[in-house]
Structures are given as structure tokens and as C-alpha cells.
Amino acid sequence: MDVLASLFQRYMDLLYGVCLKYLKDPETAKDAVMQIFEELVQKLNNHEVDNFKSWLYTLAKNYCLMQLRTPKNMRTVEFKGELMQSEEEVHLNGIMQKEENFHKLERCMQTLSAEQKMTVELFYLQNKCYKEIADVTGIEWNKVRSYIQNGRRNLKICMEGKV
């Protein structure tokens, strides 16, 4: 224990610097150095250490990171309602935007070919799988997949206004 204390004393300034770097508070860093010494006594029984200085540095860094992760260190800030947008304005804007997008989608659906329109509606609006769509329409599975993919691409192009 005397040898360990002497060795620890040699690197105490290094440990304090590491702890101060992570914990940002001098008193907390001092406490951490003492806690690391207690942890060091326990850990040395289970570890074979080749390079004491680097091992001690890593131990200190990990200890500090674990301290920062504990729930008691989670900081909360006061909520200031006046800094937030009015809920009604956001809600109304969101509804208006959704309605505009819905009407735009309806217009864009009319631009699709009959097969694309039918397969897209069955897939997205009626939640049918490719096989069910193929069975209902008589279109082969690969073509169903192709119509849906092409229809989706064409809808995206139309919705973005690139046509």
C-alpha cells in the first residue's frame, strides 16, 4: 500500500488535470482523484499493468466519463414558453400545408398511366402486397412492382414541380 501511495503521489497532478478537463470543477476534480485512488486499489488486484502511467490515465478518463453519464449530472433548464411559437399558428399552418399537399397529390395521381395509378392506389391506399395486386389485376408480379416504382417516381417528380 505504501508503494502504491508513493506511485500514486507521483501522478496525482496528472490525474487532477485529467479530472479537471472532464469535470470542469476544481472541487469535483479533487474528489474524483481521491475516488480514483480507492478504485485503483481494487482494480490493481484484477489487472496486470505494464505501463502504469497510461493505465492510470485511462482509468481516470473512464472514471470521469462515467461520472458525467450518471443521472445526477443530467442538467435541466427552465422552459420558457414565450420563446416558443404559438401552438395554434403552427397547427393551422400544418393543416393548411397538408391540405395543399393532398390536393397536389390528387392532381399528380391523374398524370399517371392507368396501370401505375391502379397499382399505386392498391399498394399504398389499400395496403395490398405485390402478389395480391397481381392476383386482383391479372398483371404479372414483376410488372406490378415496376408500375408501383415508376408511379412513385413520377408522383415525386410531379409533387416537386419538376414537370
Helices and strands as residue ranges (DSSP letters): H 2-10, H 12-23, H 26-46, H 52-69, G 71-73, G 81-83, H 87-111, H 114-120, I 121-125, H 130-137, H 141-159
